[in-house]
Amino acid sequence: MSLKEKTIGFIGCGNMGSAMISGIIDSGVISKENILASVKTKESANKKQKELGILVLTDNKEVAEKADVLFLAVKPQFLDSVLAEISERLDNKKLIVSIAAGRTLDYFKEKIGKDKKVIRGMPNTPAMVKEGMMGICVNENVTDLECQEIKELCLGFSKTELVQENLMDVVTAVSGSSPAYVFMFIEAMADAAVSGGMPRKQAYEFAAQAVLGSAKMVLETKKHPGELKDMVCSPAGTTIEAVRVLEEKGLRSAVIEAMEKCLEISKKM
């Protein structure tokens, strides 16, 4: 069966699940008719069905049974109960993709058996604007073709890279949680611009576009970030003085320590 012919199911349709579904639909890889999802209440089901244009149910079992590829887009604390509910509907042909932080491949072996095909993923919120970054790891039952199909399926909302499972907590720190750090940086730059007299709305636009453009330079030029930084720092100029203050205040150490704390908490989940 080709990817286009498969039924894609989502258990959970919150912000991340909805972003993933929208990206898949917009990419044209799968038609709306081949996507279904489940949510807790009928009210939510009606709202999401109208918003996304797909079939949305309140029955997790039905979605699990019908799906060839099943995304578990629920929070980690709800995963035990969801798996207990749907376990009888899962066979060894179905591809199961979990985005629950901290739930390992061994966890799924224990909960649903060794013979199931499981992919563990960690997307991030920029998926909501189709600029996400997601790390995935797979168990021994997932074929190379199935892994490639998942990467193709997710291309509409996220770049996706295969990593070793022992790096999944690092993925959480460097991309899963990092949008929050970037938003704080943008907010701080905007606050400084407002302090200098710029209107708040304009300050956010200037700061956010600077971050967007800088990130694009790293990705497209393939130059080391340090080299790109040096290109901006003219001798005896304004930028090198700003960089000096950031170094003095410990910007690098603060970011590294924050990510190490994020990594520590992720490993305990």
C-alpha positions as CSV (number, residue, x, y, z in Angstrom):
1,M,0.0,0.0,0.0
2,S,1.4,3.4,-1.0
3,L,1.5,6.3,1.5
4,K,-1.3,8.1,-0.3
5,E,-3.6,5.1,0.2
6,K,-3.0,4.9,3.9
7,T,-5.3,6.1,6.7
8,I,-3.7,8.5,9.1
9,G,-5.1,8.6,12.6
10,F,-4.5,11.1,15.5
11,I,-5.4,10.4,19.1
12,G,-5.3,13.9,20.5
13,C,-6.0,17.0,18.5
14,G,-4.6,19.9,20.6
15,N,-2.3,22.7,19.3
16,M,0.4,20.3,18.2
17,G,-1.9,17.6,16.8
18,S,-3.9,20.2,14.8
19,A,-0.7,21.8,13.5
20,M,0.6,18.4,12.3
21,I,-2.7,17.6,10.7
22,S,-2.9,21.0,8.9
23,G,0.7,20.6,7.6
24,I,0.0,17.1,6.3
25,I,-3.2,18.3,4.5
26,D,-1.5,21.4,3.0
27,S,1.4,19.3,1.7
28,G,-1.0,17.2,-0.4
29,V,0.7,14.0,0.6
30,I,-2.5,12.7,2.1
31,S,-6.1,13.8,1.3
32,K,-8.5,15.0,4.1
33,E,-10.6,11.9,3.5
34,N,-7.7,9.7,4.7
35,I,-7.2,11.5,8.0
36,L,-9.2,11.1,11.2
37,A,-8.8,12.1,14.8
38,S,-10.3,11.6,18.2
39,V,-10.9,14.1,21.0
40,K,-12.5,13.9,24.4
41,T,-15.8,15.7,23.9
42,K,-18.4,16.0,21.2
43,E,-18.2,19.8,21.4
44,S,-14.4,19.6,20.7
45,A,-15.0,17.1,17.9
46,N,-17.5,19.4,16.1
47,K,-15.1,22.3,16.5
48,K,-12.1,20.5,15.2
49,Q,-14.0,18.8,12.3
50,K,-15.1,22.3,11.1
51,E,-11.7,23.7,11.6
52,L,-9.7,21.0,9.9
53,G,-12.2,19.5,7.5
54,I,-11.5,15.9,8.6
55,L,-13.5,13.3,10.5
56,V,-13.2,13.8,14.2
57,L,-14.6,11.3,16.7
58,T,-14.7,10.9,20.4
59,D,-13.8,7.2,20.2
60,N,-10.1,6.4,20.5
61,K,-10.6,2.7,19.8
62,E,-12.2,3.4,16.4
63,V,-9.4,5.7,15.3
64,A,-6.8,3.2,16.5
65,E,-8.5,0.4,14.6
66,K,-8.9,2.3,11.3
67,A,-5.5,3.9,11.2
68,D,-2.6,2.5,9.2
69,V,-0.4,5.2,10.8
70,L,-1.5,6.2,14.3
71,F,-0.1,9.4,15.9
72,L,-0.4,9.5,19.7
73,A,-0.6,13.3,20.2
74,V,-1.4,13.2,23.9
75,K,0.5,14.4,27.0
76,P,2.8,11.9,28.7
77,Q,0.6,11.7,31.8
78,F,-2.4,10.5,29.7
79,L,-0.5,7.9,27.7
80,D,-0.9,5.0,30.1
81,S,-4.7,5.2,30.0
82,V,-4.9,5.7,26.2
83,L,-2.7,2.7,25.5
84,A,-4.7,0.5,27.9
85,E,-7.9,1.6,26.1
86,I,-6.6,0.9,22.6
87,S,-4.1,-1.9,23.0
88,E,-6.5,-4.6,21.7
89,R,-6.9,-2.6,18.4
90,L,-3.1,-2.4,17.7
91,D,-1.5,-5.1,15.5
92,N,2.0,-5.5,14.3
93,K,1.3,-4.0,10.9
94,K,0.2,-0.6,12.3
95,L,2.8,2.2,12.5
96,I,2.5,4.0,15.9
97,V,4.1,7.4,16.3
98,S,4.2,8.9,19.8
99,I,5.1,12.5,20.5
100,A,4.9,12.1,24.3
101,A,8.1,13.5,26.0
102,G,10.0,11.0,28.1
103,R,8.2,7.9,27.0
104,T,10.9,5.5,25.6
105,L,10.7,2.7,23.1
106,D,11.1,0.2,26.0
107,Y,8.1,1.8,27.6
108,F,6.0,0.9,24.5
109,K,7.4,-2.7,24.5
110,E,6.2,-3.0,28.1
111,K,2.8,-1.5,27.4
112,I,1.8,-2.9,24.0
113,G,4.3,-5.7,23.2
114,K,7.6,-6.3,21.5
115,D,6.2,-6.9,18.0
116,K,4.7,-3.4,17.4
117,K,6.1,-0.8,15.1
118,V,6.9,2.3,17.2
119,I,8.4,5.6,16.3
120,R,9.1,8.1,19.1
121,G,9.1,11.8,18.0
122,M,9.7,15.2,19.5
123,P,8.2,18.0,17.4
124,N,8.2,21.7,18.4
125,T,5.7,24.5,18.3
126,P,7.0,26.2,15.1
127,A,5.2,23.3,13.4
128,M,2.2,25.6,13.8
129,V,3.7,27.8,11.1
130,K,5.1,24.9,9.1
131,E,8.7,25.6,10.3
132,G,9.1,22.9,12.9
133,M,12.1,20.7,13.7
134,M,11.5,17.1,14.8
135,G,13.7,14.3,16.0
136,I,12.6,10.7,15.7
137,C,13.9,7.4,16.7
138,V,12.5,4.0,15.8
139,N,12.4,0.5,17.2
140,E,13.7,-2.6,15.4
141,N,10.3,-3.4,13.8
142,V,10.2,-0.2,11.7
143,T,11.6,-0.6,8.2
144,D,13.7,2.0,6.4
145,L,10.8,2.6,4.0
146,E,8.4,3.2,6.9
147,C,10.8,5.7,8.4
148,Q,11.1,7.5,5.1
149,E,7.3,7.6,4.8
150,I,7.0,9.3,8.2
151,K,9.6,11.9,7.2
152,E,7.7,12.5,4.0
153,L,4.4,12.7,5.9
154,C,5.8,15.3,8.4
155,L,7.5,17.4,5.7
156,G,4.4,19.6,5.5
157,F,5.0,21.0,9.0
158,S,8.5,20.1,10.1
159,K,12.0,19.1,9.1
160,T,12.6,15.6,10.5
161,E,15.8,13.9,11.4
162,L,16.5,10.4,12.6
163,V,18.5,10.3,15.8
164,Q,19.6,7.6,18.3
165,E,17.2,7.3,21.2
166,N,19.8,8.3,23.7
167,L,19.7,11.8,22.0
168,M,16.0,12.3,22.3
169,D,16.3,14.2,25.5
170,V,18.9,16.4,23.8
171,V,16.3,17.0,21.0
172,T,13.9,18.1,23.7
173,A,16.4,20.7,25.0
174,V,17.7,22.0,21.6
175,S,14.5,22.1,19.7
176,G,11.4,21.0,21.6
177,S,11.8,23.5,24.4
178,S,14.0,26.1,22.7
179,P,11.3,28.2,21.1
180,A,10.6,29.5,24.6
181,Y,14.2,30.7,25.0
182,V,14.0,32.4,21.6
183,F,10.7,34.1,22.4
184,M,12.3,35.4,25.6
185,F,15.2,36.8,23.6
186,I,12.9,38.5,21.1
187,E,10.9,40.0,23.9
188,A,14.0,41.3,25.6
189,M,15.3,42.9,22.4
190,A,11.9,44.4,21.8
191,D,11.8,45.8,25.4
192,A,15.2,47.5,24.8
193,A,13.9,48.9,21.5
194,V,10.8,50.3,23.3
195,S,13.2,51.8,25.9
196,G,14.9,53.5,23.0
197,G,11.6,55.0,21.8
198,M,10.3,52.5,19.2
199,P,6.6,51.6,19.3
200,R,6.0,48.2,20.9
201,K,4.4,46.6,17.8
202,Q,7.2,47.8,15.5
203,A,9.8,46.6,18.0
204,Y,8.5,43.0,17.9
205,E,8.6,43.0,14.2
206,F,12.2,44.3,14.0
207,A,13.4,41.8,16.6
208,A,11.5,38.8,15.3
209,Q,12.6,39.4,11.7
210,A,16.2,39.8,12.8
211,V,16.0,36.3,14.5
212,L,14.3,34.8,11.5
213,G,16.8,36.2,9.0
214,S,19.8,35.2,11.2
215,A,18.6,31.6,11.5
216,K,18.1,31.4,7.8
217,M,21.7,32.6,7.3
218,V,23.0,29.8,9.4
219,L,20.9,27.2,7.5
220,E,21.5,28.5,4.0
221,T,25.1,29.7,4.1
222,K,26.3,26.6,6.1
223,K,28.8,29.0,7.8
224,H,29.7,28.6,11.4
225,P,27.6,30.9,13.6
226,G,30.8,32.3,15.0
227,E,31.9,33.3,11.5
228,L,28.6,34.9,10.8
229,K,28.8,36.8,14.1
230,D,32.3,38.1,13.2
231,M,30.9,39.4,9.9
232,V,28.6,41.7,11.8
233,C,31.2,42.9,14.3
234,S,33.1,45.8,12.7
235,P,36.3,47.0,14.4
236,A,35.5,49.6,17.1
237,G,31.8,49.3,16.1
238,T,28.6,49.1,17.9
239,T,28.0,45.4,17.6
240,I,31.3,44.2,19.1
241,E,30.5,46.3,22.2
242,A,27.0,44.7,22.5
243,V,28.7,41.3,22.1
244,R,31.2,42.2,24.8
245,V,28.3,43.0,27.2
246,L,26.5,39.7,26.4
247,E,29.7,37.8,27.1
248,E,30.2,39.8,30.4
249,K,26.7,39.0,31.5
250,G,27.1,35.3,30.7
251,L,24.7,34.8,27.8
252,R,26.4,31.6,26.6
253,S,26.6,30.1,30.1
254,A,23.0,31.0,30.9
255,V,21.8,29.2,27.7
256,I,23.9,26.2,28.3
257,E,22.8,25.8,31.9
258,A,19.2,26.3,31.0
259,M,19.4,23.5,28.3
260,E,21.3,21.2,30.8
261,K,18.4,21.7,33.3
262,C,15.9,21.0,30.5
263,L,17.8,17.8,29.6
264,E,17.9,16.8,33.3
265,I,14.1,17.1,33.7
266,S,13.4,15.4,30.4
267,K,15.4,12.3,31.5
268,K,13.3,12.1,34.7
269,M,9.9,12.2,32.9
